[in-house]
Amino acid sequence: MTKKILILGANGQIAKLVVNMLANTDTQLKLTSLHAKPAQHIAKLDAANEADLVTALKNIDIVYANVGAEGRQKNVANALVNAMHTAGVSRLIWIATIGIYNELPPQQADLWRNILGTPENENSYIGDQAVAAQRITASQLDYTIIRPNELTDDNKMQQLNVQTDPHEEIIGGPITRTSVAEFVTQLINNPDQYIAESVAISSTH
């Protein structure tokens, strides 16, 4: 049976890789972004607009949200949770980042705090991500939050450390966008995995 997937943030690098990986699978994709690209079949959708989301969610089975670093994570998460409840769609795959639970190793934590802020400051990048994740985990959705380690552009698959305890210190190193996309693709193809979990993924070095 064909699965219908709504992708939010389809212009993103990881999302584009996921689309390619799903090309020969039993999925039907609805690609959306804040910035439309008709030539790439990407429709305009403001993922912070609850009413537009409800319309976009018609007949959708899975939402894959990769809304990126626009500083709008908490607004999108709130609108999306409400819209999914209204539309009766339950399965959500949400890309966040490591660091939203203060789970980084000390040296990495110090570096990231200076650049990306802290979970306690919701106006920082990490804080915005943290509030969004809290909204999702407090919902009634069948969510999976994916927290990739620092991202690289090497076009290769890696062996991954997968950690499902949000407060366990991160083990492993930077991860390629290709590896993240492969993890997302596997999850879309096997949507019963990692339900109601926040999953950190890193390379095994």
C-alpha positions as CSV (number, residue, x, y, z in Angstrom):
1,M,0.0,0.0,0.0
2,T,1.4,3.3,-1.1
3,K,2.4,5.7,1.8
4,K,1.7,9.3,1.3
5,I,4.4,11.6,2.7
6,L,4.2,15.3,3.4
7,I,7.7,16.8,3.4
8,L,8.1,20.2,5.1
9,G,11.4,22.0,4.2
10,A,11.8,20.1,0.9
11,N,14.5,22.6,-0.3
12,G,16.8,21.5,2.5
13,Q,19.9,19.4,1.7
14,I,18.9,16.4,3.8
15,A,15.3,16.5,2.5
16,K,16.6,16.5,-1.1
17,L,18.7,13.4,-0.4
18,V,15.6,11.7,1.2
19,V,13.5,12.4,-1.9
20,N,16.1,10.8,-4.1
21,M,16.4,7.7,-1.8
22,L,12.6,7.3,-1.9
23,A,12.4,7.5,-5.7
24,N,11.9,3.8,-6.2
25,T,9.9,3.0,-3.1
26,D,6.1,2.7,-2.6
27,T,5.7,6.3,-1.5
28,Q,3.9,9.3,-2.9
29,L,5.6,12.6,-1.9
30,K,4.1,16.0,-1.4
31,L,7.0,18.4,-1.4
32,T,6.6,21.8,0.3
33,S,8.8,24.7,1.4
34,L,8.5,28.3,2.5
35,H,10.0,29.1,-0.9
36,A,8.3,27.3,-3.9
37,K,10.4,25.7,-6.6
38,P,7.8,24.6,-9.3
39,A,10.6,23.1,-11.5
40,Q,11.4,20.7,-8.7
41,H,7.7,20.1,-7.8
42,I,8.1,21.9,-4.5
43,A,4.9,23.9,-3.5
44,K,4.9,26.9,-1.3
45,L,3.7,26.2,2.2
46,D,4.3,28.3,5.4
47,A,4.7,25.5,8.0
48,A,3.8,27.9,10.7
49,N,0.4,28.5,9.2
50,E,-1.9,26.0,10.9
51,A,-4.9,26.4,8.5
52,D,-2.7,25.8,5.5
53,L,-1.1,22.8,7.2
54,V,-4.5,21.3,7.8
55,T,-5.3,21.6,4.1
56,A,-1.9,20.1,3.1
57,L,-2.4,17.2,5.5
58,K,-5.4,15.8,3.6
59,N,-4.8,12.1,2.9
60,I,-1.3,12.1,4.3
61,D,0.1,9.1,6.2
62,I,3.5,10.5,7.5
63,V,4.9,14.0,8.0
64,Y,8.6,14.5,7.6
65,A,9.6,17.9,8.9
66,N,13.0,19.3,8.1
67,V,12.4,23.0,8.6
68,G,16.0,24.0,9.2
69,A,17.6,26.9,11.0
70,E,15.1,29.6,10.3
71,G,14.5,30.4,14.0
72,R,10.9,29.3,13.5
73,Q,11.1,25.9,15.0
74,K,8.8,26.4,18.0
75,N,6.2,28.2,15.9
76,V,6.2,25.5,13.3
77,A,6.1,22.8,15.9
78,N,3.1,24.3,17.6
79,A,1.2,24.9,14.3
80,L,2.1,21.4,13.1
81,V,1.0,19.5,16.2
82,N,-2.3,21.4,16.2
83,A,-2.9,20.8,12.5
84,M,-2.0,17.1,12.7
85,H,-4.4,16.6,15.6
86,T,-7.1,18.4,13.6
87,A,-6.4,16.4,10.4
88,G,-6.2,13.1,12.2
89,V,-2.6,12.4,11.0
90,S,-0.4,10.9,13.8
91,R,3.0,9.9,12.4
92,L,5.7,12.7,12.6
93,I,9.4,12.5,11.8
94,W,11.0,15.7,13.1
95,I,14.6,16.8,12.5
96,A,16.1,18.6,15.5
97,T,19.8,18.7,16.7
98,I,21.8,17.3,19.5
99,G,22.3,19.7,22.4
100,I,18.6,20.3,23.2
101,Y,18.8,18.3,26.4
102,N,22.2,19.5,27.5
103,E,23.5,16.1,26.5
104,L,26.7,17.2,24.7
105,P,30.1,16.2,26.0
106,P,31.7,19.1,28.0
107,Q,34.2,20.3,25.4
108,Q,31.6,20.2,22.6
109,A,29.0,21.8,24.8
110,D,31.2,24.8,25.6
111,L,31.9,25.4,21.9
112,W,28.2,25.0,20.9
113,R,27.0,27.3,23.7
114,N,29.1,30.1,22.3
115,I,27.8,29.7,18.8
116,L,24.3,28.3,19.1
117,G,23.1,29.2,22.6
118,T,21.6,27.0,25.3
119,P,18.3,25.1,25.7
120,E,17.3,27.5,28.4
121,N,17.3,30.5,26.0
122,E,14.5,29.9,23.6
123,N,15.6,32.9,21.5
124,S,18.8,31.0,20.6
125,Y,19.1,28.4,17.9
126,I,19.4,25.5,20.4
127,G,16.7,27.0,22.6
128,D,14.2,27.4,19.7
129,Q,14.9,23.7,18.8
130,A,14.4,22.6,22.5
131,V,11.0,24.3,22.8
132,A,9.9,22.8,19.6
133,A,10.9,19.3,20.7
134,Q,9.0,19.9,24.0
135,R,5.8,20.8,22.2
136,I,6.1,17.6,20.1
137,T,6.9,15.3,23.0
138,A,3.9,16.7,24.9
139,S,1.6,15.9,22.0
140,Q,-0.5,12.8,21.3
141,L,1.4,12.2,18.0
142,D,3.4,9.1,17.1
143,Y,6.5,11.2,16.8
144,T,10.2,10.5,16.3
145,I,12.6,13.3,16.9
146,I,15.9,12.8,15.2
147,R,18.9,14.6,16.7
148,P,21.9,14.4,14.3
149,N,25.4,15.3,15.5
150,E,27.4,18.0,13.7
151,L,26.7,17.6,10.0
152,T,29.2,17.2,7.2
153,D,28.8,17.1,3.4
154,D,30.8,14.0,2.7
155,N,28.8,11.8,0.3
156,K,29.1,8.6,2.2
157,M,27.2,6.3,4.5
158,Q,28.6,5.8,8.0
159,Q,28.1,3.3,10.8
160,L,25.9,5.0,13.3
161,N,25.6,5.3,17.1
162,V,21.9,5.5,17.8
163,Q,21.0,6.7,21.3
164,T,17.4,6.8,22.5
165,D,18.0,8.2,26.0
166,P,17.7,12.0,25.6
167,H,19.9,12.6,28.6
168,E,22.7,10.2,27.8
169,E,25.9,12.0,26.9
170,I,26.4,11.9,23.1
171,I,28.8,9.2,21.9
172,G,30.4,9.5,18.5
173,G,31.3,12.1,16.0
174,P,30.1,14.2,13.1
175,I,27.6,12.7,10.7
176,T,27.2,13.1,7.0
177,R,23.9,14.4,5.6
178,T,23.8,11.3,3.5
179,S,23.8,9.1,6.6
180,V,21.0,11.2,8.2
181,A,19.0,11.0,5.0
182,E,19.4,7.2,4.9
183,F,18.2,7.0,8.5
184,V,15.1,9.1,7.7
185,T,14.4,7.0,4.6
186,Q,14.6,3.8,6.6
187,L,12.2,5.3,9.1
188,I,9.7,6.3,6.5
189,N,9.9,2.8,5.0
190,N,9.5,1.3,8.5
191,P,7.4,3.8,10.4
192,D,6.7,1.5,13.4
193,Q,10.2,2.1,14.6
194,Y,11.3,4.6,17.2
195,I,7.8,5.8,18.0
196,A,7.6,8.4,20.9
197,E,11.4,8.5,21.0
198,S,14.0,11.3,20.7
199,V,16.9,9.6,18.9
200,A,20.5,11.0,18.7
201,I,22.5,9.7,15.7
202,S,26.3,10.1,15.4
203,S,29.1,8.4,13.5
204,T,31.0,5.7,15.2
205,H,34.3,7.5,14.2
